[in-house]
Amino acid sequence: MLSRAHRLADRAAIRTLLSSRQRCWLPLVGLRISRTNRTTLRFVFIISTKVSKRAVERNRIRRHLREGIRQLLPQLASGHDVAIIATPAAKGASGPHLREQLTRAALRLGLLQAENPNTQALHREAGSRQL
């Protein structure tokens, strides 16, 4: 679970974030980001009933996405609010595949700071294709 400092719970801030123009959509996950003057990142995870009617499946997706953020957190640029939105295709996806899509979306939006061999390969692949 993310610490309270990294959670975005204010409805007005979430509404503002969702109207942000900085976004990236991939088959399993979408990201919307908004620049803030805070020193920390704040996240909100949105998995609607359109993804799955079953809460068990929505919570599984949420857990995988939170784990992906937890692993990426040291490499992410601070000062942003981030909405992570699962698409209906995320219902049948595996955890590693969801985390890979999350990393790819963060790369496209310029949220990743430090480069390691895994993210360098994804960055080259994301840059070589226009999506």
C-alpha positions in Angstrom: 0.0 0.0 0.0 1.2 3.5 -0.8 1.8 5.9 2.1 -0.7 8.5 2.9 1.6 11.2 1.4 1.4 9.5 -2.0 -2.4 9.1 -2.1 -4.7 11.6 -3.8 -8.1 11.7 -2.1 -9.3 15.2 -2.6 -12.3 15.1 -5.0 -11.7 18.6 -6.4 -8.0 17.7 -7.1 -9.1 14.4 -8.8 -11.6 16.3 -11.0 -8.9 18.8 -12.0 -6.5 16.0 -12.7 -9.0 14.1 -14.9 -9.5 17.2 -17.0 -5.7 17.5 -17.6 -4.5 17.3 -21.2 -1.3 15.4 -20.4 -2.3 11.8 -20.9 -1.2 8.5 -22.4 -3.5 5.6 -23.3 -2.3 2.1 -23.8 -4.4 -1.1 -24.3 -4.5 -2.0 -20.6 -4.0 1.3 -18.7 -4.2 5.0 -19.2 -2.4 7.8 -17.3 -3.3 11.4 -16.8 -0.8 13.7 -15.1 -0.9 17.2 -13.7 2.1 19.2 -12.6 1.9 20.5 -9.0 4.2 22.5 -6.7 4.4 19.6 -4.2 7.6 17.7 -3.6 5.9 14.3 -3.6 3.9 12.4 -6.2 0.3 11.6 -5.5 -1.7 8.8 -7.2 -5.3 7.9 -7.6 -6.3 4.5 -9.1 -9.5 4.4 -11.1 -10.9 0.9 -11.9 -14.6 1.3 -12.8 -17.3 -1.3 -12.9 -17.0 -1.1 -16.7 -13.7 -3.0 -16.3 -15.4 -5.7 -14.2 -18.6 -6.0 -12.3 -16.8 -8.1 -9.7 -15.0 -6.3 -6.9 -12.6 -9.1 -6.5 -11.3 -8.6 -10.1 -11.2 -4.8 -9.7 -9.2 -5.1 -6.5 -6.7 -7.6 -8.1 -6.1 -5.0 -10.9 -5.7 -2.3 -8.3 -3.2 -4.4 -6.3 -1.0 -5.1 -9.4 -1.0 -1.4 -10.4 -0.1 -0.3 -6.9 2.7 -2.8 -6.9 4.0 -1.4 -10.2 3.9 2.2 -8.8 5.7 1.0 -5.6 8.5 -0.4 -7.7 8.7 2.7 -10.0 8.4 5.3 -7.2 12.2 5.9 -6.7 12.6 6.6 -10.4 9.6 8.9 -10.9 9.9 12.6 -11.1 8.3 14.4 -8.2 5.8 17.2 -8.3 2.9 15.5 -10.2 -0.5 14.2 -9.5 -1.1 11.0 -11.4 -4.4 9.2 -12.3 -4.0 5.6 -13.3 -7.1 4.4 -15.1 -7.6 0.7 -16.0 -9.3 -0.2 -19.3 -11.7 -3.1 -19.7 -8.8 -5.1 -21.4 -7.0 -5.1 -18.0 -9.5 -7.6 -16.6 -7.7 -10.6 -18.1 -4.1 -9.3 -18.0 -1.4 -10.7 -15.8 0.3 -8.6 -13.1 3.7 -8.3 -15.0 1.9 -7.3 -18.2 0.0 -4.5 -16.3 3.2 -3.3 -14.7 5.0 -3.3 -18.0 2.2 -1.1 -19.6 2.3 1.2 -16.6 6.1 1.6 -17.0 5.7 2.3 -20.7 3.0 5.0 -20.1 5.2 6.7 -17.5 8.1 6.7 -20.0 5.9 8.3 -22.7 4.8 11.0 -20.3 8.3 11.7 -19.1 7.7 10.7 -15.5 10.7 8.3 -15.3 13.9 10.0 -14.2 16.6 7.4 -13.6 17.4 5.1 -16.4 18.1 1.5 -15.7 18.6 -1.3 -18.4 15.0 -2.4 -18.2 13.6 1.1 -18.7 16.2 1.9 -21.4 14.9 -0.9 -23.5 11.3 0.2 -23.1 12.2 3.8 -23.8 13.9 2.8 -27.1 10.9 0.7 -28.1 8.4 3.4 -27.1 10.3 6.0 -29.0 10.6 4.0 -32.1 6.9 3.6 -32.5 4.4 6.4 -32.9 1.2 5.5 -30.9 
